[in-house]
Each structure stands twice: as structure tokens, then as C-alpha cells.
Amino acid sequence: MTGAFPHPVVDRVPDDTAGSREIGFSVPQRYNASAILFDNLERGNANRTAVAGSEGTLSYGELCRLANRAGNALLSLGLKRGERILFLLDDTPSNPAFFFGAVRAGLVPVLLNTLASPDLLQFYLVDAAARTIVVDAANAGQLTPEAVRDTPFESVIITNGQATAGHLGRVFHADTWLTDFSDVLEPADTDRNDMALWMYSSGSTGRPKGIVHLHHDLPYVAASYGKHVLQLRAGDICYSVPKIFFSYGFGNSLLFPFSAGATSVLCSGRPRPDQIFSAIAKYRPTVFFGLPTLYTMLAKAHIDGVDLSSLRLCVSAAEILSHEISDAWKQLSGLDIVECFGSTEMLNVYLSNSEDEKRAGSAGRRVPGYEIKLCDPDGREISDGEEGVLWIRGHSSAPMYWNRPEQTAETMRGDWVYTSDRFTRDPNGFYFFRGRTDELIKVSGQWVYPLEVELCLAEHKAIREVAVVGFQLPDKRMTLKAYVVTNEPVSDAQPITQQLRDFVMQTLLPHKCPRLFEYVGELPKTGTGKIDRQTLKAHAIGQSETSGADARVTA
């Protein structure tokens, strides 16, 4: 669909829910989410640093003027209210400038993983009915003729350099093009329930789903997790290694710091330990956001002269940290890692530990502003200590998956979101992740959750990283396979494999021990830095068990 989309896309969660009352949150009916950035001008922050990093530094005043130019430039292309614009952007000042400029103009940015293949880009263009793409020069090569063929595509805007794109129709280079436009732009008269942005799911089953978020959702997550858990101040400097196109990074780098008048460190490129430590030393962040895989990489880097003295808070999300990495990071930084849990469907975090109250291995407590319940398969709420599926309600919930009514009905159940995530809750209100409802595997006639085995193995002193997946044997029986990265190179797999098997069987029941082990140099990662389990599952599906192949070493 192109053209105007002036009306609310769906009825929202009722205003008087316990969550919204708890944080005292409300926005007017006519609201434009660019206020998250532009309200800093009214608060007297025009000269404060908004963004700093490898591609330049901008004050709030400079960023707002650049965003206005970007918004005016996009409107000059004939784009209408509610039209989607694909963003294939790394973390540079161009990203927030075009994002808030588009939102201020009433347009809808669609944030894409910068590693998206030409095939996926073609899908996104068609699914979002997008005529325009904003892309970094470094990523312009992904826009192949195949990527734009048979799509609505008309124009590409290239940021952060020049790129040859003769086959891409109308091409505009932002570095020079934006200078032709006014740095004044009044916000579009959007409804708080109009679409503000999309993000796509990872597509673990079938094609990715377009997750729609509304103008109202953005300030809500800032008022809940940003205000009540992070407690950012104007003097804070936030550095999120997870990228802006990831909902976790989007909040860390844009919503939370800009809502507090703080500074965001934006670094482009694939992160390496030496680059990350150098950025911390140079920009002196106070709040650092990572993922378990990232903390593992940093804790094992063994780089001399690391200075983390500027940090006051370290946050991790997406997966569970092992005790070994938590302890190693505390030894390195002097700080505990505060773990949290959220989803793109809710835009950001709804479970979190805090600096003062935390439980190792826990996703944390309910974040103020959200209501949570654990239910059995029949939808009945369960008691502490029992295992159930987590349901979540709050004003940042996505109203739909675009053009996916069946998946929408499965997940968005009334004003509750059915997460498919399994948790237990202790008597103090801390939640512990137990896996996904769709990950259950029957081994030797008994149900096993691979995550339980994975967490057990991760505690072994010889293991740096591990992922456990289901593996179908030639006779159709299911077993478990562990992909393992060890701290020291493995030349003979048999001794270490026996150690790991003994470790699992001493800790868990024997049937939960992986039958197959493969030792690899590194685990595949998604663009957001998480372990790419879908790639590992596909690899396992493509293999068949052979005699003596229960332990192997691969590059």
C-alpha cells in the first residue's frame, strides 16, 4: 500500500491499564514521535552533544536542523503521509537524522538489517510497498538489479559517501543534496496511533514479518524502561554495540538518551574487541549496552591497558549470560552486568534486573508500565515456581504484523501479546527464561529443551561459547547436537567430548546429554550479534550421522 494512512491502524491498549497508570504516562491524541528528539530544544539542550562517534559529532541543535532538512528532502520526492521508506543504515549521525526527519514528515521508516541479502531486499520493497531506500554508500552494493526488479522502487538516497548506482533510477547523494533544503519543518499532524516505524522479525519460520509500531509506542518505552530502570541523566553517555536496526539498539542509541538529553555514541562497522575498547576509552561512555556473545568476546579478548573506569552501568539482553562471563566481566570492569529481556513486538525491554536488585541467570522483574502473566497451555494463570508461557500487556505493543492476519491473531490476543517464551517466576518476582514453546524435542521418549542443556554446558570452564540444537538421525529419532567453541584449540575431540558428557550427566539427567559434538572456530551470528541458531539448525538438517562422527573438529 502506498499513499496516505491518516487514521489509526488499530484500537490501542486501553488508556487506563494498570501499566500506564503506574508510570503516569499519557500523550495527546495528536502526537508526533519526533518530539523525542526535538523537545530537547525546548529543554535548553540545543548546544549539548546529541551524538558522537566515528562518523562525527552533532549537538542537539545541529541534529534537529539536519533532521528537518532530511524530512523536507523526503517530502520533495512526492512521498505521502504513511508511506514506508527502507533504511539500510549503519550507526552514524545520518541514521537518527533521516529517522526523525521521516517521522516528523509523517513518513514511516522501515529499519533493516544491514546484512540483508538482495533477495530479502526485494521482499521488503514489495511487502512494504516502499518506493524509496536510504542506504549508506558502504551498503549500496546490496541494491543489485535483482533486488529492485518487479518492485515499487523509484529512488535511492545514499549517505556517508558516494556510490555508483546507475541501475537504481533516481539517485541522490545526501551529503550534497540536503543542503538545498530548509532546516525548518513543522511536525506532521499525526495521530498518536498512526504508524511511526516498522521493524522486521528475523524470519525464523518463513518470510520475515513486518512489525508495526505507532507514534505512541516510542515515548512509552522511554517512560517505562528508560526512566524507571536505566534512570539516565543529561550527563550520561550511552554506547550500544547492538545496532539501531535492532529494537534493543534502537532504544539504547536513540530513544533513551534523546529522551533524557544525554549523548549517544554511534560507531559504524562490524564491532571488534579492540575497536570497542578504543571507543570506550575515547568517548568515555557511562552506560554500555551489549549482548552475551559480545561480553564473551570482550572478556576473552585479553587486550592490555583496557580502561573501563567511565562506566557506571553495563546492560545485556537477548540471551542468558553464563556465570563464567558475568564473573569475568566484573573482574575486568568492576561492574555487574544487568540483564534484561524484551522483544521487537513490544519495541523494547519489559523484564529487567536493576543495579540494586538482581538475580544471576534471571531476566529480571517486570518493568514498570507493563503487566505480565504466566499461563498454562489452557490460558490459566500459574503460580510461582511453575513453568508457563509469558503474556505481556503495555502501551508499546505492536498492533499487528503487516499483511499477516493469521500470525497477528496468534500473537496479538486482544490487548495482550502471547510471546511463546517459557518462564518460571520466583516468589520475589524474578523471571527465569526456560526456552520457546516451539523448541521442545523428544529424546529417548522424553521431552528436552535444548536451552537447558546449552546453559549447563556454558558453565564448563573449557567452553567459550556453545549452542545446542535438535538433530534427526537417519532412523528419524531425535537427539541433541552441541556446537562448541573452546577456550583452547581442539586437535583431538574425544577427550574433551568425554569431559563435557560427564559434566552434563552429573548435572542433568543422562538423556539430556548431547549425542553429537562439533568443535568450531566460532559460532555464526545474526546481524544483531545473537547466535544464529537458524543457520546451525539448517547445518544440522543437512548432515546425517555417520559411524564415529559423534565428535568432530571443523574450521
N, C-alpha and C positions, 0 to 999 in steps of 0.2 A: 504494500500500500504506500503510495506517495500522497503528497498534498497535505491539507490541514488535518489536524487532530485536536480540535479545540476543547473537547469535552472530557470529563473524567473517564478513564478506561474501565473502572470498576468501582463498586462501593467499597469503601475502606473499612478497616477495623474501627468499631465504634469509638468515638472520642472519649467516652467515659470509662474505658477499660482501666483496670487496676494499675496496669503498667504505666499508662500516660498520666494518671493521677499521681502516681508515686514520684515521678520526676517533674511534675508540674509543667508538662510540655504542651504547647499549642502553637500553631502558626495560623495566620489569617487565611481565609478561603482563597484570596488571590495572593499567590506567593510564587516567587521565582528563586530557585535554589542558588543562583549566582550570588545571592546575598551573603552566603558563607564566606566568599572572598571579599565582596565589595563593602560589607559592613565594617571592615577594618578601616576604611577611610573615615567613616563617622566616628569611630572609636579613637581616632588620632594616631593610627598606626601607619600612615602613608610613608613615612621615612624608615620604618622598621624593615629589616630584611625578611622577605617572604620566602625566597628560595635561594639556595646556594649550592654549588656543586661543580662538576667537571665541565659543564657547558655554560657556566656563567652565573651571575648573582643579580637578583632583581629585588627592589623594595616593593612593598605593597602598592605604592602609588604607580610604580613602573609596570608591575604585573597587571594591574587593573587597566591601565591605558593600553597595554598590548592585547589584553583580552577583548577590550572594546573594538580595537582595530580588527581583530580576528573575527568577531561577531559581525561587524559591518561587511567585511570581505566575504564571508559565507553568504550573507543575505544578497550580496551583489550577484551571486550565481543563480538567483531566481529560486532559491530553496524556500519552501513554505513551512508554516508552523507545523511542528510534529514530525518533519522528515528526519530520517536517520542518516547519520554520517559515520562511516567507518574510520576508526582511529587505529593505525598501525604504528604506534609511537612508543619510543623508549622514554626513560625518565629524564627529561630535560625541561627547561622552562617553557618550551613550546607546548608541552603536554597540558599543564594547567591553563596556559593562555588560551589555547584552542578549546579546551573543555569548557571553561567558564564563559568564554565568548560565545560558544554554540548554545549553551544553556541559557545565557542571558538573551540571546536572539530567539529563543523559543524552539530551537532545534534539539535533536536527540543524539548525542554521541553514543557510539557503539564501541566499547573498549575491547580490543582484540589482542590475543597473544601474539607477540612479535615474531614467533616462530611458526605462525600459521602457514600451511602449505598453499600453493596456488589452487589446488582442488578445494580446500576449505574456504579460501577467499572467495572463490566463485559461489560457493554455497551461501556464504554470509551476504554477499551482494544481492543474491536473489531472495533469500529469506527475509532480509531487512528492507528490501526494495530500495536500496541505497544508490543514489546517483553520484555520490562524492566520497572520496577517500582522502584522508590526511595521513601522510606517511613520511617518516624520516628518510633522508637520502640513503642512509645505510641499508634500509629495508626495501627500497624501491624496486630492487631486482626481483622481489617476490611477486610483483604485479606483472606476471607474464601475459602474453596474448591469451593463453588458455584460462587464466584467472578472470579475465573480464569478458570473455566471449559469452554471448547469449545472456547478458545481464543488463540491468538498467544503467550501468556505469556511464558517466559523462565526463567527470572532471577529477583531476588529482592535484592535491596541494602538497608540495614537497618542502619539508622543513629541515633545518640544520644542514644546509649544503645544497649542492647541485647534483642532478642526476639526469641521465639521458632516458627519455621516456616517450619516444616518438610514436609508439603504437597506442598511447594512452589518451588520445583525444586532447581535451583542453588540459594543459599543464601550467601550474602556477608555482613559482618558487617563493615561498613565504618571506624569505629574508629581504627581498626587494619589493614584492607585491604588496605587503601590508602597509608600507609607507604611504601608499596612495589613499589610505582610508582614515576617517576621523577616529580620534581616540575618545570620542564621546558616544555612548549608546545607552538609551534608556532600556530598562529590562522589559521584555515582552510581558504582557498582561496574562500570565499563565495561571491556571488554577492549581492549587496545591496537589490535586490528584491527576494532573496531566503527566505524561511520560517525561522523565528527565534524562534517563540514560538506560542503556542495555549492557549486560554482560552475557557471555555465552558460557554454558556449562562445559565441562571437559569432554562430554560426549562418550562416557564410559559404555553406554548402550545406545547404539545407533548414532544418528547425527546429533551434534550439539543442539541444546535448546536455548533460545533467546530468553534471558531472564530480565523482565521489565521492572524498572524502579521509577518511582514518581518523585516529583519535586519535594513532597513532604518527607520522604524517607531519609534524605541526606542530613537535614538538621537533627532528625530524631536520633540517629546513631551517635552523632556528636554530643547530644544532650544526655544520652544514656551511658555508653561505654566511655566515650571521650571525657566527659565531665566527671562521672562518678568513679571510674576506675583509674584511668590514666592521670586525671587531675592535672592536665597540662596548664602551664603558665606562659605568659608572654615571653619570658626569658628562656623558655625551653627551646632546644634544637633537636628535631626529630630526624632520625636516619632509618629508613626502611629499606632493607636489601630486597625483599619481595617487591615486585614491580607494581606500578599503578594499575595496569590492566587486570591485576588480581584483586578481588574485592578487599582482601586483607590489606594489601599495599595501598589501595585507593584511599581507604580510611586513614592509614598511617601517614601517608605523604601529603594528602590534600585536606580531607575533612577535618581531622582532629587538630593539626597545627593551625590551619587557617581560622578555625572557629575560636581558637584561643589567642590569635595574634602572634603565634610562635613561628619559628623558622623550620623549613623543610629542606633537608639535604637530598638533592637529586643527582644520582650518578648513573650514567649510561653504560651499556655493555654488559657482558656476562661477568658476574662477580667472581673474583679470585681472592683468596685469603689475604695476599699482600696488598691488593687494592683496597679491600675493606678496611684493614688495619690502618693503611695510609690515610684513607678518608676520615676515619675516626680521629687520627692524630691531627689532621689539618683542620677539620670543621668543628671539632670538639662537641659532638652531639651529647645531649643529656639523656635522651631516650632512644634506645636501639631496638629495632624490631627484626626478628629473624624467624627461622623455621628449624625444626630439629636437625634436618640434613645440613643446614648452614652452620649451626652451633657445633655439630660434629666435625665439619670441615675445619672450622676455626680452631677448635680445641685441639685438633690433631696436627695443626699446621707447623708447630714448633718454629715459629718466627721469633727471632731475638728482638728485644727492645720494644715490645708491644706496650703502648700506653693507652689504658682504658680508664684513666682517672676522671675523665669528664662525665662518665656515665653515672646516672642515678637510678635508672630503671632499664631492665632488659626483658623483652617480651617474646614469647614463642607461641605459635598457633599451628593448626592444621593436623599435626600428628603428635603422638605422645613421646616425650623425652625419656631416654633411659637415665637411670640414676648415675651411671658412669659419666655421661656427658654433662649432666647437671653439676656433678661434683667437680669435674674438670674445668668447667666454665667458672665456677665460683672460685676455684684456686687461681685461675687466670685473672679474673676481674674483681674478685671480692664481692660479687653480687649473685644473689639467687636469680634464676630465670623464672619469670611469672608466666605461667601457662594459661592459655585461653582457648576458646573453641567457638566457631561461628560457621556461617555458610553464606554463599552468594545469594541464596533465596532470601535471607534476612539482611543482606548487604554487608553485615559485619558481625561483630562478636556478641554473643548472648550468654555465654558462660565464661567466668574468669576467676582465677585466683587474684590475690592482691599482694602488695608488698608486705602488709601486716598479717594477713591470714592466707595460708596456702597449705596444700596437701600434695606431697610428691606423687606424681603419676595421675593427678586429678586434673580434669578440665576446668575445675573451679566451681564457684557458686553461680546462681542466677544473677545476671547483671541487672541492676535497677532499670525499670522500664519494660521488662519482659515477664511474661507469665509462662511457666513451664510445667508440664505434667509428664509422668511416665505411665504408659499404659500397656496392658497385655494385648494379645492379638485380637481380643474381642472389644477393645476400646475401653476397658475398665481400668481406672487408676490403681496403681500398685503401691505397696508400702516400701519404706526404707529397707535396703538390703536385697530387695527383689530386682530381677532384671526385666527391663521393659523398653519399649520404643519411645523416644523423646518426641513430644509435641511442643510447639513453641508458638506464642502469640505476642505480637508487638507491632507498633506502627511503622516499622521499616520493612515489613514483609512484602515480598513481590506479589502482585495480584495475579500474575499469570506467566506461563511460558508462551511466547508469541506463536500463534497459529498451532498450538498443541493442546487442544481441548481435553484430550484423554489424560495426558500427563498432568495438566493443570488440575483436573478433577481428582487425580490420585494424590497429589501433594498438597494443594491449597484446599483444605477441607473447611468450608465456612471461613471463619476468621482465624483458624488455626492452621499451622503448617506441620504436616506429617513428615518427619525428617528421614525416616528409615534407619536412623542411628540408634544403636542399642547402648543403654547406660544402666548403671546402678547408682543409687544415691545413699550416702551415709547419713546418720542421724543429725549431723551438723550441716547438712545441705550441700555437701560437695559431691559432684557428679564424676563418675568414672566411666570412660568410654570402653565399650566391650565389642565394638565391631559394627558391621552393617547387617541388616536383616537378609540381604541377598548374598552374603559371603559364607553361609553355613555349608560345610562339606561333611559328608558322611564317610568316615574312615573305619574300616573293620566293623561296620554296623553301628557305629556311634558317631554322634554329631560333634564336630570340631570347628572352632573359629580360628582361622589362621593367625589373626592378630594376637591371640593369647600366646601362641607358640612363638611368634615373632618377638613379642615383648620379653618372653623368657630368654630366648637366645641373645637378645640385645644386651642382657646383663652379664654375659660371659666376657671375661677380661680379654680374650683373644679377638673379639669381634669389634670392628669399627662400624659397619652397617649391615643390616640384614633385612630381607623381605621374604615372606613365606606365602606361597600360592598353592592352589589345588593343581593336581596333576593326574590325568587319566591314564591308567595303564592299558596295555593292549587288550586285556580281557574286560575292559570297561570299568574295573574297580577304580575308586579314587584314593589317592594318597596325597601327601604333602611334599612339596619341594622347597628347599631353602636356598636362596641366592645370597651368598655371603661375601662380604669384603672384610678381610682380616687386617689386623694392625701390622703384621709382618707377612712378607710374601710366602705363598704356599707352593712347595715343589712336590711334596708327597701328600695327597689329600687324605689318605687313610687314617693316620694318627690323629689329626685334628678333628676329622669326622667322628671318630670314636669318642673323643673327649666331649664333643658337642652333644652326641646322642646320650651319653651317660648323664650329662648335665640336665638335659631336658627330662629324661626319665626319672631323675632324682627329684625334680621339681614338679613335674606334671605327671599325668597318667601315661603309661607306655604307648597307648595307641595314638597319642598326640605327637609323638616323635616323628619328624620328617623322615621319610624313607630315602629321599634323594637330596644330595647337597651339591651345589655347584659354586666354585670359588671364582670370583670375578674381580677385575681390577677396580671397577666402580659400578654402581647401580644407575640405570637410566633415570633421568629426572625430567619432570614436566617443565614447562616454561615458568611455572610459579615456584620451582625449587623442590617440590614434593617428589617422593619416589614414584616413578611412572609404573604403577602396578599393572596397567593395561598392557604395556609393552612386555612385561615379564609374563603375564598370563598368555599373551599371544605366543611368546617364545616357548612356553611350556606346552601349549597346544600343538606346536609344530614339531615337538620332539616325541619320540617313543622310547620306552625303556629298553635297553639292551643289556646283555649279560655283563656284569661288572661295572655298569655305568651309574651306580648309586652314589658315587663321589667323583667329581671331576674338576679340573682346573682349566679355566679358559681365560683368554686375554681380556 
